[in-house]
Amino acid sequence: MRPKLKPFAFILIILLLGALAAVNYYVLYAAPFGTCTVGAPVTDMPGMTRGLSELSACINYGYYFLGAPLVAALLLLLTLPKLVTGEEVTPEEQPTQVTTEPKKFAPPLKPTTDAAVQFLGLLQREGRLVDFLREDIQPYDDAQIGAAVRAIHEGCRQILSDHMTLEPVLSGNEGDEVTVPADFDPSAIRLTGNVSGNPPFRGTLRHAGWRAKQVKLPAQPAGQDTKVVAPAEVEIL
């Protein structure tokens, strides 16, 4: 609802102001309270009486010119509530209200094991990585371990190249001076050394990190157990 004056309210206000102006004109030119001219002091009795009469007239004029506008304003205030009506605001005229909803953060995703097990299975198939990591290598000498690692490295490297595209988190070479911005992601940049104060930080790049830009895993056959890293091998005699 928006307040609006009724049509006859303007007429009433104009009549009230016109009446006040007319009475002011009458008072100024007709001088109903007498002549208001206070001159130099007089010493004779008739002059003193006339001076007191003129002073009284001036006081009466002052009362009038102060009181008449106040009376008109009071009348206007008393009648104003009856002169105002409510007006419906159309949808086009309604101000657009911008509501700000609290920012909703997506709930953390639950880790899925299927893709991880599948990728580990690929590393096992081509590089025997699981067999190597599960093997106790303490009894072997460095030469034997080195020969085994070469074959594992070749197979796992090929799987990584075929199924995952990696890119560094930070550009630059190890040993370069880098600046960590104030809004850095702690999951992407790990700070080490003498960490104190507030970011941005200035430090030395020790490792550029890796981010998986693209992952390409083959579709698994329907009905396959997704928890199997490598199937058992049975040679039939």
Backbone bond lengths (Angstrom), bond angles and torsions (degrees), N, CA, C in turn:
res aa  C-N    CA-C-N  psi(-1)  N-CA   C-N-CA  omega(-1)  CA-C   N-CA-C  phi
1 M - - - 1.466 - - 1.526 110.31 -
2 R 1.347 115.10 136.56 1.457 120.32 178.68 1.527 108.48 -122.77
3 P 1.359 119.66 126.26 1.466 121.36 -177.68 1.530 111.50 -64.05
4 K 1.358 115.57 143.52 1.460 121.15 179.55 1.523 108.48 -150.29
5 L 1.341 117.07 138.42 1.467 121.49 179.80 1.518 110.12 -72.43
6 K 1.350 114.35 141.67 1.458 119.53 175.37 1.530 109.82 -70.26
7 P 1.351 117.65 156.86 1.483 119.77 -176.08 1.527 113.57 -57.84
8 F 1.361 117.93 -42.23 1.460 118.58 -176.78 1.522 112.46 -75.98
9 A 1.355 117.51 -8.07 1.457 119.79 179.85 1.522 110.82 -65.15
10 F 1.345 116.56 -38.23 1.458 119.48 179.12 1.531 110.46 -64.22
11 I 1.341 116.11 -39.75 1.471 119.68 179.80 1.523 110.34 -63.90
12 L 1.358 115.99 -42.36 1.454 119.65 -179.08 1.526 111.10 -64.86
13 I 1.308 117.33 -41.19 1.466 120.53 179.89 1.527 110.33 -65.11
14 I 1.351 116.87 -41.92 1.472 120.10 179.49 1.522 110.73 -64.31
15 L 1.353 116.80 -40.88 1.474 119.73 178.56 1.532 110.67 -64.29
16 L 1.333 116.73 -40.22 1.464 119.68 -179.39 1.529 110.53 -65.25
17 L 1.338 116.76 -43.95 1.460 119.26 178.14 1.521 111.87 -67.55
18 G 1.356 116.54 -36.36 1.471 119.47 177.85 1.519 111.70 -65.27
19 A 1.354 116.70 -40.78 1.461 119.94 178.40 1.515 111.07 -64.04
20 L 1.350 116.65 -40.15 1.458 119.65 178.73 1.527 110.90 -64.81
21 A 1.320 116.31 -40.51 1.467 119.25 179.00 1.525 111.17 -66.34
22 A 1.351 116.61 -38.50 1.466 119.73 -179.81 1.528 111.48 -65.84
23 V 1.310 116.74 -42.53 1.468 120.22 179.53 1.528 109.68 -66.02
24 N 1.342 117.54 -39.39 1.467 120.19 177.19 1.531 111.08 -60.95
25 Y 1.348 114.83 -40.92 1.469 118.79 179.23 1.540 110.42 -63.89
26 Y 1.346 115.20 -41.19 1.470 118.89 -179.93 1.527 110.58 -64.66
27 V 1.345 116.71 -42.83 1.459 119.86 -177.74 1.530 110.79 -65.85
28 L 1.321 117.15 -38.81 1.460 120.17 -176.68 1.528 112.11 -69.89
29 Y 1.331 116.67 -38.10 1.467 118.98 -174.02 1.524 113.32 -100.00
30 A 1.318 119.78 -29.38 1.468 121.09 179.49 1.516 112.04 -87.40
31 A 1.332 117.62 -22.64 1.463 123.23 178.86 1.511 111.99 50.85
32 P 1.354 118.50 62.48 1.465 120.23 -177.58 1.524 113.29 -67.12
33 F 1.330 117.58 -21.43 1.463 119.65 -179.14 1.524 112.54 -93.98
34 G 1.313 116.09 2.46 1.459 119.41 -178.91 1.516 110.76 103.42
35 T 1.383 113.24 -175.30 1.459 119.68 -178.30 1.521 109.84 -87.96
36 C 1.354 114.00 132.64 1.473 119.79 -179.96 1.524 108.28 -108.80
37 T 1.340 116.84 84.92 1.466 122.28 174.97 1.514 107.46 -138.02
38 V 1.273 117.36 106.15 1.454 122.07 179.71 1.518 107.37 -103.05
39 G 1.360 115.16 110.98 1.457 119.41 -177.53 1.505 111.77 -102.65
40 A 1.296 115.80 -148.69 1.463 121.99 -179.97 1.519 110.37 -69.41
41 P 1.319 118.67 152.33 1.477 121.15 179.50 1.530 111.18 -64.25
42 V 1.333 114.79 146.23 1.478 121.65 179.63 1.518 108.73 -117.04
43 T 1.336 114.33 159.61 1.461 118.63 -177.27 1.526 112.93 -109.34
44 D 1.345 117.73 -21.77 1.463 118.27 -179.15 1.512 110.69 -81.55
45 M 1.310 117.24 157.81 1.457 123.51 -175.20 1.509 112.33 -65.84
46 P 1.369 120.11 -47.81 1.479 119.04 178.10 1.531 111.97 -58.59
47 G 1.313 116.07 -42.92 1.476 118.18 179.55 1.516 112.12 -64.70
48 M 1.324 116.15 -37.12 1.467 118.72 179.13 1.515 110.57 -67.04
49 T 1.298 118.10 -38.39 1.470 121.25 178.27 1.517 110.84 -64.46
50 R 1.344 115.16 -42.43 1.465 119.20 178.84 1.535 110.65 -65.10
51 G 1.317 117.29 -37.66 1.471 120.08 179.28 1.517 112.00 -65.33
52 L 1.335 116.70 -40.51 1.455 120.05 177.99 1.525 110.99 -64.78
53 S 1.331 115.81 -37.22 1.472 119.86 178.73 1.529 111.02 -65.35
54 E 1.348 116.08 -42.23 1.461 119.34 178.93 1.531 110.98 -67.09
55 L 1.339 117.63 -37.14 1.463 121.01 177.89 1.523 110.92 -64.24
56 S 1.335 115.32 -39.61 1.463 119.17 178.03 1.518 110.72 -65.07
57 A 1.351 117.19 -37.82 1.467 120.44 178.08 1.524 110.94 -64.23
58 C 1.328 116.55 -41.04 1.480 119.78 179.17 1.524 110.90 -62.69
59 I 1.334 115.77 -39.49 1.468 119.16 179.21 1.523 110.82 -64.25
60 N 1.358 115.19 -41.36 1.467 119.38 179.21 1.528 111.48 -64.11
61 Y 1.364 116.31 -39.75 1.473 119.05 176.44 1.532 110.71 -62.78
62 G 1.339 116.59 -39.21 1.463 119.55 178.59 1.522 111.83 -63.01
63 Y 1.337 115.60 -42.92 1.459 119.15 176.85 1.520 111.16 -59.15
64 Y 1.308 115.25 -42.16 1.462 119.07 -176.93 1.532 111.39 -66.23
65 F 1.350 116.37 -52.18 1.465 119.02 -174.87 1.540 113.01 -68.73
66 L 1.328 116.60 -18.10 1.451 119.20 172.68 1.526 112.05 -88.54
67 G 1.326 115.83 -38.59 1.458 119.74 -174.71 1.509 114.07 -81.17
68 A 1.348 118.09 -35.05 1.466 119.77 -176.76 1.528 112.31 -60.84
69 P 1.354 120.55 -48.53 1.478 118.96 177.72 1.523 112.93 -62.44
70 L 1.368 116.36 -34.51 1.456 118.76 178.75 1.521 111.38 -66.16
71 V 1.332 116.43 -40.58 1.463 120.11 178.36 1.524 110.57 -64.22
72 A 1.356 117.03 -41.90 1.464 120.60 179.12 1.530 110.93 -63.98
73 A 1.340 115.83 -40.71 1.461 118.87 178.80 1.514 111.91 -66.70
74 L 1.337 117.10 -38.83 1.452 121.22 178.57 1.530 111.05 -63.57
75 L 1.324 116.79 -43.29 1.469 120.36 177.28 1.528 111.26 -61.36
76 L 1.327 115.53 -39.31 1.463 119.82 -179.88 1.526 110.61 -66.58
77 L 1.332 117.69 -40.60 1.460 120.95 178.78 1.525 111.96 -66.08
78 L 1.326 116.51 -37.57 1.465 119.92 -179.85 1.515 112.14 -68.86
79 T 1.300 117.63 -33.13 1.466 120.75 -177.75 1.531 113.08 -93.76
80 L 1.337 117.09 -10.77 1.465 119.93 -175.26 1.529 113.05 -60.46
81 P 1.354 120.70 -43.34 1.476 118.70 179.53 1.529 113.48 -58.14
82 K 1.361 116.30 -30.96 1.461 119.02 179.75 1.519 112.40 -81.76
83 L 1.333 116.18 -11.19 1.458 119.88 -178.45 1.521 112.84 -96.16
84 V 1.340 116.66 -4.66 1.461 120.89 -175.93 1.515 109.56 -107.95
85 T 1.298 116.26 136.30 1.453 122.26 176.95 1.521 108.68 -124.72
86 G 1.324 116.28 161.43 1.460 120.83 178.89 1.514 111.12 -92.90
87 E 1.310 117.08 144.40 1.457 122.58 179.79 1.516 108.94 -125.38
88 E 1.323 116.03 129.53 1.452 120.11 178.34 1.521 110.05 -68.83
89 V 1.300 114.79 138.46 1.458 120.33 177.43 1.515 108.22 -93.81
90 T 1.313 117.10 121.60 1.456 121.81 179.35 1.514 109.85 -69.01
91 P 1.351 117.05 157.67 1.477 118.45 -179.90 1.509 113.37 -57.89
92 E 1.364 116.87 -31.45 1.462 118.41 179.12 1.514 111.95 -68.22
93 E 1.367 115.99 -29.46 1.459 119.77 -176.48 1.519 112.67 -89.58
94 Q 1.341 116.29 -14.37 1.456 118.00 -177.64 1.518 110.23 -68.00
95 P 1.334 116.28 134.43 1.471 118.48 179.35 1.510 110.88 -65.64
96 T 1.297 115.83 142.69 1.457 121.95 179.46 1.527 108.97 -73.98
97 Q 1.300 114.90 122.11 1.453 120.22 -179.96 1.521 108.51 -99.12
98 V 1.299 115.20 125.71 1.456 121.32 179.65 1.511 108.10 -96.80
99 T 1.311 116.08 114.34 1.451 120.80 179.12 1.521 108.78 -101.04
100 T 1.286 114.41 131.51 1.460 120.38 -179.25 1.518 108.75 -104.86
101 E 1.312 115.32 112.10 1.449 119.78 178.55 1.521 109.72 -85.82
102 P 1.308 115.68 144.37 1.470 117.49 177.73 1.521 110.83 -60.96
103 K 1.307 115.17 140.17 1.446 120.44 -178.16 1.521 109.58 -65.86
104 K 1.330 114.05 127.61 1.449 119.69 -178.97 1.523 109.46 -99.81
105 F 1.297 115.18 126.33 1.445 120.35 178.45 1.533 108.85 -95.37
106 A 1.310 114.72 137.00 1.455 119.63 178.90 1.523 109.63 -65.36
107 P 1.323 116.71 137.35 1.470 118.47 179.09 1.520 110.10 -64.45
108 P 1.309 116.63 148.71 1.474 119.33 -179.97 1.521 111.00 -60.67
109 L 1.321 114.93 136.45 1.454 120.25 -179.10 1.528 110.17 -73.24
110 K 1.311 114.68 137.91 1.452 119.10 175.95 1.524 108.74 -74.26
111 P 1.325 117.19 135.18 1.474 118.90 -178.76 1.518 110.70 -64.57
112 T 1.336 114.97 134.74 1.458 120.85 176.07 1.528 108.22 -101.30
113 T 1.324 115.05 135.65 1.466 120.18 -175.92 1.512 112.72 -93.20
114 D 1.331 118.15 -17.68 1.467 119.95 -173.38 1.520 111.64 -60.35
115 A 1.367 116.44 -50.98 1.462 119.68 -177.74 1.518 111.09 -65.60
116 A 1.349 116.52 -38.72 1.476 119.58 179.80 1.523 110.72 -64.04
117 V 1.330 116.92 -44.07 1.460 120.51 179.63 1.529 110.29 -65.59
118 Q 1.342 116.49 -38.56 1.463 119.76 179.94 1.528 111.07 -64.15
119 F 1.335 116.84 -44.28 1.462 120.01 -179.41 1.535 110.71 -66.53
120 L 1.333 115.97 -39.59 1.457 119.04 176.86 1.526 110.59 -63.45
121 G 1.338 116.12 -35.02 1.457 119.78 176.88 1.516 112.18 -64.99
122 L 1.347 116.85 -36.36 1.464 120.03 176.72 1.528 111.04 -65.07
123 L 1.344 116.28 -41.86 1.465 119.61 177.68 1.530 111.43 -64.80
124 Q 1.319 116.46 -34.83 1.455 120.24 177.72 1.526 111.03 -70.08
125 R 1.323 115.77 -39.26 1.462 119.19 -176.12 1.528 111.89 -67.13
126 E 1.330 116.35 -42.00 1.458 119.39 -174.79 1.533 112.73 -93.92
127 G 1.338 117.35 -29.18 1.456 118.67 -174.82 1.502 115.34 -123.11
128 R 1.340 116.97 0.67 1.469 120.44 -177.95 1.534 110.98 52.61
129 L 1.339 116.09 40.11 1.469 119.95 -174.93 1.522 111.36 -67.10
130 V 1.342 117.78 -42.33 1.465 120.16 -178.33 1.532 110.36 -64.37
131 D 1.354 115.87 -40.88 1.468 118.61 178.34 1.521 110.70 -61.08
132 F 1.345 115.83 -41.07 1.463 119.21 -179.03 1.526 111.35 -66.41
133 L 1.327 117.05 -43.95 1.465 120.10 -177.75 1.528 111.66 -69.89
134 R 1.313 117.36 -29.09 1.457 120.17 179.55 1.532 112.50 -83.99
135 E 1.312 116.52 -14.04 1.464 120.70 -177.80 1.528 110.67 -77.99
136 D 1.287 117.45 140.56 1.461 122.93 173.36 1.535 107.35 -83.75
137 I 1.336 115.25 108.64 1.474 119.39 -174.35 1.520 112.89 -94.77
138 Q 1.321 117.83 5.42 1.464 120.21 -178.86 1.537 112.50 -61.80
139 P 1.331 119.66 -37.04 1.479 117.71 -178.87 1.527 114.13 -71.42
140 Y 1.330 118.36 -14.87 1.460 120.37 -174.93 1.531 110.37 -92.94
141 D 1.333 115.43 150.74 1.464 118.90 176.91 1.518 109.45 -86.06
142 D 1.338 115.19 172.83 1.469 120.56 -174.52 1.527 111.81 -63.27
143 A 1.311 117.55 -34.31 1.461 119.61 -178.97 1.523 111.09 -65.98
144 Q 1.332 117.38 -41.54 1.462 120.71 178.69 1.528 110.99 -66.29
145 I 1.327 115.86 -41.10 1.474 119.32 -179.97 1.521 109.87 -66.36
146 G 1.343 116.47 -41.11 1.452 119.70 -179.26 1.509 112.30 -62.08
147 A 1.325 118.70 -40.73 1.457 121.82 178.36 1.520 110.97 -63.75
148 A 1.342 116.99 -39.49 1.462 120.58 -179.52 1.525 111.24 -70.38
149 V 1.325 116.27 -39.13 1.462 120.09 -177.72 1.516 111.27 -65.36
150 R 1.336 118.14 -32.69 1.462 120.48 -178.98 1.534 111.01 -61.04
151 A 1.308 117.74 -44.19 1.466 121.55 179.68 1.527 110.93 -69.17
152 I 1.338 116.33 -40.47 1.480 120.36 178.65 1.520 110.20 -64.06
153 H 1.326 115.76 -42.62 1.460 120.31 -179.14 1.527 111.05 -62.03
154 E 1.310 117.70 -42.22 1.460 120.95 -177.71 1.524 111.52 -64.59
155 G 1.327 116.57 -44.78 1.461 119.56 -179.11 1.517 112.61 -68.08
156 C 1.335 117.43 -44.84 1.471 120.88 -179.16 1.522 111.54 -67.53
157 R 1.305 116.38 -36.00 1.468 119.99 178.45 1.523 111.06 -64.21
158 Q 1.311 116.21 -37.26 1.459 119.94 178.95 1.531 111.02 -67.88
159 I 1.322 117.00 -41.24 1.472 120.49 177.51 1.521 110.33 -62.50
160 L 1.326 117.29 -44.14 1.458 120.99 -179.98 1.522 110.89 -61.60
161 S 1.320 116.67 -39.60 1.463 120.37 -179.42 1.518 111.86 -70.38
162 D 1.324 117.79 -34.29 1.467 120.97 -176.27 1.517 112.89 -79.30
163 H 1.312 118.32 -32.65 1.467 120.71 -168.70 1.530 114.88 -116.16
164 M 1.310 118.68 -3.28 1.467 119.22 -178.61 1.522 109.62 -148.14
165 T 1.348 115.46 130.98 1.464 121.66 175.01 1.516 108.22 -102.19
166 L 1.329 116.28 119.49 1.461 121.49 -177.22 1.525 110.01 -109.41
167 E 1.323 115.09 149.12 1.459 121.76 174.43 1.512 108.66 -139.87
168 P 1.332 118.08 150.18 1.476 119.48 -179.61 1.523 111.47 -69.40
169 V 1.315 116.42 145.85 1.469 121.48 177.24 1.524 110.09 -68.72
170 L 1.322 117.59 -43.94 1.457 122.88 177.55 1.525 108.73 -118.88
171 S 1.307 115.41 135.26 1.456 119.51 177.03 1.529 109.50 -79.29
172 G 1.318 115.43 146.16 1.456 120.14 -179.55 1.504 111.12 130.35
173 N 1.293 114.81 171.03 1.455 121.73 178.90 1.515 110.32 -101.88
174 E 1.312 115.41 154.62 1.461 119.55 177.70 1.523 109.86 -61.71
175 G 1.331 115.31 131.31 1.461 121.52 -176.59 1.512 113.37 101.50
176 D 1.360 118.15 -10.72 1.457 120.98 178.72 1.533 110.26 -74.69
177 E 1.339 115.39 151.93 1.458 120.82 174.11 1.526 108.84 -81.56
178 V 1.314 117.75 128.54 1.459 122.52 -178.34 1.525 109.02 -130.93
179 T 1.339 114.96 159.73 1.468 122.08 177.40 1.525 108.76 -114.23
180 V 1.318 116.48 125.80 1.458 122.10 176.50 1.524 107.58 -91.72
181 P 1.343 119.24 117.14 1.459 120.96 -175.33 1.521 112.34 -68.59
182 A 1.330 115.07 167.87 1.469 119.69 -177.45 1.518 111.75 -67.93
183 D 1.333 117.83 -30.82 1.459 121.10 -176.91 1.534 111.57 -100.17
184 F 1.329 117.44 34.11 1.457 119.93 -176.76 1.525 111.02 -69.54
185 D 1.330 114.82 154.62 1.455 122.04 -179.76 1.530 108.75 -91.66
186 P 1.340 118.39 114.71 1.474 119.92 -178.53 1.524 112.82 -61.44
187 S 1.356 117.26 -24.11 1.458 118.63 178.24 1.520 111.78 -76.64
188 A 1.336 118.15 -17.02 1.461 122.03 -179.19 1.518 112.24 -103.15
189 I 1.329 117.64 -26.20 1.463 121.23 -178.82 1.525 108.48 -129.01
190 R 1.309 116.57 122.29 1.469 121.81 178.12 1.515 108.57 -106.49
191 L 1.326 115.62 124.18 1.460 121.29 -178.91 1.519 109.93 -90.69
192 T 1.325 116.68 136.07 1.456 122.52 176.53 1.527 109.09 -130.29
193 G 1.315 116.26 171.14 1.455 120.28 178.48 1.511 112.16 85.77
194 N 1.311 117.13 -146.75 1.458 123.46 -176.44 1.526 109.23 -86.74
195 V 1.327 116.37 84.98 1.464 121.98 -178.01 1.524 108.53 -94.60
196 S 1.324 117.28 114.41 1.463 122.16 179.15 1.523 108.86 -151.14
197 G 1.305 115.65 156.41 1.462 119.97 -179.97 1.514 111.57 80.77
198 N 1.307 115.70 -163.21 1.454 122.78 -176.96 1.525 109.87 -114.29
199 P 1.361 116.84 149.92 1.465 119.64 177.21 1.531 110.30 -66.58
200 P 1.334 116.46 160.52 1.471 128.40 8.98 1.523 112.75 -75.40
201 F 1.363 113.85 152.75 1.460 121.02 -179.96 1.529 108.98 -114.62
202 R 1.294 114.65 153.53 1.456 122.01 175.50 1.515 107.96 -119.30
203 G 1.353 116.63 126.93 1.451 119.05 -177.48 1.509 112.22 -156.69
204 T 1.312 115.03 -170.77 1.467 122.96 -177.98 1.525 109.15 -106.30
205 L 1.313 116.35 132.11 1.448 121.48 179.59 1.527 109.57 -74.95
206 R 1.331 115.96 114.99 1.460 121.27 178.64 1.520 111.74 -96.71
207 H 1.320 117.64 -30.32 1.468 121.82 175.93 1.522 107.39 -153.49
208 A 1.329 116.41 132.55 1.470 120.71 -176.04 1.517 112.54 -74.72
209 G 1.333 118.28 -13.09 1.456 121.18 -178.44 1.523 111.68 75.23
210 W 1.335 115.02 170.83 1.461 120.69 177.96 1.527 109.60 -135.41
211 R 1.296 115.87 140.20 1.462 122.46 174.69 1.528 108.50 -127.95
212 A 1.335 115.91 132.66 1.459 120.44 178.34 1.525 109.03 -76.43
213 K 1.314 115.98 106.88 1.460 121.05 179.80 1.520 111.11 -78.92
214 Q 1.329 116.55 -34.89 1.464 120.84 -179.63 1.519 109.05 -152.29
215 V 1.334 116.19 138.85 1.458 122.39 177.97 1.523 107.60 -123.93
216 K 1.327 116.34 126.31 1.470 121.39 -178.48 1.523 108.20 -125.31
217 L 1.316 114.93 98.65 1.458 120.31 178.81 1.528 108.92 -106.60
218 P 1.299 117.90 140.06 1.472 119.99 179.52 1.518 111.29 -70.38
219 A 1.318 115.71 152.16 1.462 120.80 177.78 1.515 109.87 -68.07
220 Q 1.322 116.05 137.91 1.457 120.38 -179.29 1.530 109.72 -89.74
221 P 1.293 117.30 145.01 1.473 120.81 179.00 1.521 111.04 -61.22
222 A 1.318 115.18 145.73 1.462 120.14 179.40 1.520 110.15 -63.19
223 G 1.323 115.09 139.28 1.454 120.71 178.36 1.510 114.52 84.06
224 Q 1.327 118.27 -2.09 1.468 120.40 -179.56 1.520 110.10 -76.90
225 D 1.319 115.95 139.81 1.461 121.29 177.47 1.529 108.45 -70.83
226 T 1.350 117.01 113.47 1.464 120.87 -175.60 1.519 112.48 -74.44
227 K 1.327 118.28 -7.09 1.469 120.59 -179.96 1.530 111.93 -91.76
228 V 1.313 117.56 -5.60 1.464 120.29 -179.06 1.531 109.23 -82.87
229 V 1.333 116.83 117.44 1.460 121.40 178.28 1.523 109.87 -77.55
230 A 1.303 116.71 -46.27 1.465 122.02 178.39 1.525 108.07 -146.01
231 P 1.310 116.60 130.88 1.469 117.85 -179.81 1.524 111.29 -70.59
232 A 1.311 114.94 151.53 1.465 120.18 175.00 1.532 108.44 -70.99
233 E 1.331 116.79 143.90 1.472 122.41 -179.13 1.541 109.04 -107.49
234 V 1.301 115.23 126.35 1.466 120.70 179.73 1.525 108.33 -124.58
235 E 1.272 116.05 122.08 1.467 121.89 178.21 1.535 108.39 -92.30
236 I 1.289 114.95 120.79 1.460 120.23 -179.64 1.533 108.92 -86.14
237 L 1.301 116.78 127.11 1.475 123.14 179.26 1.511 110.33 -89.68
